[in-house]
Amino acid sequence: QHYYITNNLRNMIVLAVLALFSCALSAELDPSLTEWRLIESDVEKVMFPLRDYILEVKTILPDEYDTNPPYGELFRTDKSTTMMAMLHAGGWNGRSKVGRLVWNTIKYDRGFDVSIEECNANYKAYRSFPGNGENEQIWAWNFFDDLVLLTCNDDLQYSQLWDKADVNPRKPDLPENCAALGAADVDRIIFRHMSGEYIRAVPKEQPDEIRAPTTPPATTPASTRPLATTHAASTPVPDIFPKYYPTCNCWTRECGYCSKMECTVKHDLIGSEQGVKVSSVLNRKELNTIVLYDEEGEQVGKFKWNMKGIYLDGCIACRTPWRLRRAKAAEGATEWEFTLTDGIVRIKIDGEVLYESRLRAECAGVYRRATRFAFYNMACENTFTLIEEMEPGSSVTADCAGACPLDQ
């Protein structure tokens, strides 16, 4: 007896296979994941298209932790502070795994903080203690075509370019594997050892730009200071100082997410009596953030402050003193000045020093290298004073190289 498949049956099988294949290619996010979801098991599987969404993880800093455990010599980290996410493309089996993210909720003394298995030969160190030691931490993994960024409470802690993997003879396949992860269409994640933590998906409304930390629209009038004006090249005009420029946000793709020197201002922050003078609206929520760099363009750290707290990465974390809070303008913008002269951090309003802290020897050694600055996530409505001894980068202009309208 001969068995055969009819054309109709054959067509039905083909259509069924195509349908299954289509489903595998068009994996969609569970809509409920746009709200915080509790991870309830030690191995949790979630459909998650990383190209379309930012992965956010909410963790709580333990009351007790050891930043220098004895087993650190063995290159291990404490499971209670370690997060792990296995990235898969098109399936749940081992062959579909394209990446593994491991990061810690604390900063280890030896720098065993974060690693992408396919890109890094060893753990990498965070830039500062995550979230300035705050109890609640919001971690965000943001994947792009050319790199991935990890932030904690909106502070950048780690970045990795897909074409800049570690070169290590013990792991010769890293460059190839890292590039493959960057090109992979990750559509599902397995979270391991993260029971009790929360996750959610944040849509990428503008896929070509990183999602900046949430800032409500300004409700106060723009500064009345005149911005610097531009002139036609054919009409030579002498430079007149001071000039008032917008606080150009360096956290953009054009500025390499605060890595390109054309988005910075060169200034002798340690030797000059003149600091960085800014006009901005002060409140308890939005941070005024100045990124500091050395002469080679490496980030030294960030100075951040608002009506709630004052922070200098790795060195200062304190509440804003009462007399500084009292000095802010009742309405609209307040003009304040940050100085780092001789290794002493000062905040001034109307020339009066309202906050002062002399850096310890180790901190002074780090920050005395600061010779450039830029602004992070500050709106066009804010301005800073460009004085004659400062040298602005080519993108620090009256309209922030097109990012801020001149009629602002």
N, C-alpha and C positions, 0 to 999 in steps of 0.2 A: 504494500500500500504506500502511495506517495503522499507526502505532506507538503503543502505549499501555502504561502501567505498571499492572500488576495491583494490587489492594488489598494482597495479601500482600507484594509487592515494595515497595510504597510504605511499608507498615508497617515493614518491615525497615530501609529507609533512614532513616525517622524515628527508630527505636530506635538505630541506629548513630550518628546525629548527636547524639542525647541522651546516649548513652554517652560520646562524645568531649567534649561540653560538660560533662558531669559530672566527667570526669577533669580538665578544665581548672580547674574550680571547687574540686576537692578535692585539689590538689597536695599531696603528702606529702613530708616530709623523708626523705632517705636515712638509714636507721638508723645507718649507720657514721659519720655526721657528729657523733654525740654523743661521739665520741673525736676527738682531734686529727688533722686531715688536712692533708697537705702540698699546697700549691698548686704545680702542676708546670708551668704555662704562663703566658704573659703575659695571656691571655684565658681565664678559667676560669668555666664556667657551673655553677651549683649550684641545685638546688631547695631553697628555704629559706623557710618561712612565718614571717615576722618577728613576727606577732601571737602566736605560740605559743612562740617560742624567742628567747633572747638570743644575739646574734652576738658571739662572742669571736674575737679575732685575736691570735696570739702573734708578736711581733716581737723582733728583737735589735738593741739600740742599736749603731750603727756605732762602731768604735774612733776614727774621725776624722770630724768633721762641722763644718760652718760655720754658726753661728747668724746670721751677717750677711753672706751672699754678695753680691757686687757686683750680680748680676742681681736682687736683691731689690727694687731700684728699679723693676723692670719687673713687679712683682707675680707673680713666678714662684717656685716652690719646687723643691728638688732632688728629682729622681725617685727617687733611692736611699733617701730618707726619707719618701716620699709614698705613702700608701695610697689606693686608689680603689675604690669599690663602686657599681655601677649597679643600682638597684632596679627590678624589673619586676613587673607584676601581670597574670597570665593569658597571657603570651606572651613571646617573646624579641625581637620586632622593635622598631623605634623608637617606634611608637605605643603600645606597652605599657610603655615606660619612664616611671616616675613620679618617680624621684629619683636624685640622685647625691651620694654622701658622699665627701668628700676630707679626709684628715687626715694630719698629719705625726707622725713618731716623736720629733721634737725640738721645742723651743720656740724660735721665731725671735725675734730682737730686735725686729723690726718687727711681730710679732704675726700673721704669715701662717701660722696654725697649723691651723685647721679651718674647714670650710664645708659647708653643705648648699645645693646650687645653687638649689633651689626656694624657699629661705627667706632666704638671706643675700646681700646685695649685694656684700659683701667678706668676706675671711677674718676669722675671730675669733681672739682670743688665748686661749691656755690660761691656767688659773689659777696653774699652777706648772710647773716642769720635769717632764715625764712620768716617773712612777715614781721620783722623786727621783734620777734619773740611773742607776738600776740597769740592769744589762746586759739582763736579760730583762723584757719588757713584755707584760702581758696587757690588751688593749683590749677593752672591752665596750660594744656599742651595744644599748640597751634601749628599745624602742618601746612607748609607751602611747597611750591614746586622746587625751590632751591634750598630751603632750609627748614628747620623746626625750632620753635622757641618754647621754653618752659618758664612761666612766671609764677610767683607766689604773692598774692595780694597786690597784683599789678607790678611787682618789681621783677625785672628780668634776672633769672638765676642761672640759666644755661641756654646755649644755642649750639646748633650743629648744622653745618653746611653739608649737603649730601655728597658733594665732590671733594670734601676735605676730611675724609676719615683718617684715623690714626694709621701710621705706617709702623708695623711691628712684626719682626720675624716670627714671633710665636703665633701670630694671627695674620697670615699673609693675605687672607681673603677679605679683610675688612673693607678696602676701597670698593671692591666689586659688590659686596653685600650691602654696604651703606648706600651706594648709588641705586641698587635694586630696591631698597626700602623706600627711597625717595620717589621712585617711579611707580611703586606698587599702589594699587587701588584698594587700600585697606577698607573693609566694609564690616568687620566684626572684631570684637575685643574679648579676651578672657581675662578677667581680673582675678588675681591670686593673692591669698593671705590678706584680703582687704575687707573682711566682714566687719560691719559696723560703720564703714565710711559711706559717704554719699557721692553720687556722680550725677552729672547732667550734661546735656548737649546744648551749646549756644550756636545758633545759626550764623554762618558767615554771610552777613548782608553785603559786604564788599570784599569779595574773595581776593582782590589784588592788594588789599591793605590789611595790616594787622588790626584786630579789634582793640581800640584804645580803651583804657579803663573808663568805666561809666562816669560821665560828667554831665549833670543837668545843664540845659541851656542857661546862659547868663540872664539874670533878671534885673541886673542893675545897668545903668547907662554906661556906655563905653567911656574910656578915659578921655578927658577933654584935652590932653596934651597933643600937640600937633605931631604927626608922624613925619619921619624923614621923607622928603620928596625926591623923586628921580628926575633927571634932566636929560635932554637929548644930548647925544655924544658930541654934536657939532657946537654946543653952547658950553664952553668951559666955565664951571662955577667952582669957586674955592670951597673946600670943606669947611663947614661951620659946626662947631661942637658946643654943647652936647647935642646928640641926635636921639630921637625917641623911636625905637623900633619895636615891632611886636615881639613877644616872647615866642619865637619860632619853634614849633614842636619838632624835636629831632626824632621822635618815635614814628617814623614813616619809612616806607620802602625807599623813597628817594634819598633819605639820609642814612640808609643802611641800618635802620633801627638804632640810631645814636652811635654809629661806628664811623661815619665819614666826617673828616675834619672840615670840609667846606660848610658844615652845619654848626660849627663851633666858633667861639670867639677867643682869640689869644689874649691872655692878660696875666700879669705877674701877681697872682692872688696873695702870695706870701709876702712879697716885698713892697707892694703898693699900699698906701693908706686908703686908696679908693677901692671900694668893693663892687659888688654887683647890686645896682639899685633897680628895684622893680616896683611897678605900680599894679596892684591886683586886688581883687575882692577877697577878703579874709573871712573864713568861716571854719567850722569844726570838721567839715567833711572833705573838701578838696584840698589836696596837698600842693604846695608850691615846691616844685622839684628842680634843683640845679644839678646837672651831671658834671662831674669834675674829671679832667683828663691830664695825663702827663705829656711831656714834650713829644713822645713817640705816638701819641694818640690812644694809648691804653687807658681804659676807665680806671680812675683811682677810687671813685665811690660817688655816692649821691648825698646831697644835703636836701632834706625835706622838712617842711614845717607847716603847721596850720594852727588854729586856735586851740587844738587839742594837745598836740605834741611837737617835739623838735627831735630830729633824727640826723645823725651823720653815720653812714654805713660803718659798722664795726666799732664805733667809738662813742656815740652819743645816742641815748634814747631816754627822753625825759618829758615831763609835762610842761606845757607852755606856762611860764610864770604869769601871775595875775597882772602885774603892771604892764606886761607886753600885750595881754588880751585887752586891757582897758584902753590902750593907746590907739587901737584901730579906729578907723573912721566910722562914724555912726551910720553913714550911708555911702554906698559906692566904693570906689577903690581907695586903698591905703598905699602910700609910698613907703617902702621899707628897703633896708640895705643889708646885705650879707657880706661880711668881711672875714678873711682868714689870715690877716696880717700877723706875722711872727708866730703862726701856729695857734692863734687865739680865735676861736669862733665867736663872732658877735652878730647880733641883730640890732639894727638901729632904726628908729623912726624919728624924723625931724632932727637928725643928728645926735639924738640921745641914745646911749647904749642901754638897751632894755633886757638884753640877755648876753651873757658872756661865759665862756668855758675854755680854759687852757687845756689843750690836748696833751695827754700823757705821751711819754717819750716815744713809745712804739707807734702811736697814732700820728704824732707830729712827724715822725719819719716817713710815714706813708703819704700824708697829705701835703707835705712841703714840696712834693713833686707836682702839685696841681698848677698847671700853666695855661689851661684852657677850660672853658665851660660852655654848656649848652642847656636848653630848657626841655624838660620832659613833660609831655601831656599838659601843657599850659595853653590856654586859649588865645586866639588872636586879639581879643579885647584887652588883654594884659599887655603892658609895655615894659621895656627896660631902657636904661640910659646908656648910650654908647658914648664913651669919652675918648679923647684924642689918643690916649695911650693904649687903647684897645685896638686889636686887629681882627675885624670880622671876616669869617669865611665867605666864599662867593655866594653861598645860599642864604646868608644872613643879610637880608635886604629889607627895604621898606614894605615889601609885600611877601616876605619869606619865600622868595623865588616862585611866586605865584600861588602859594598856599593860603595867603591871607589877602583879602581884597583891600585895595588902597583906600577905599571909602569907608573902611571899618571904623 
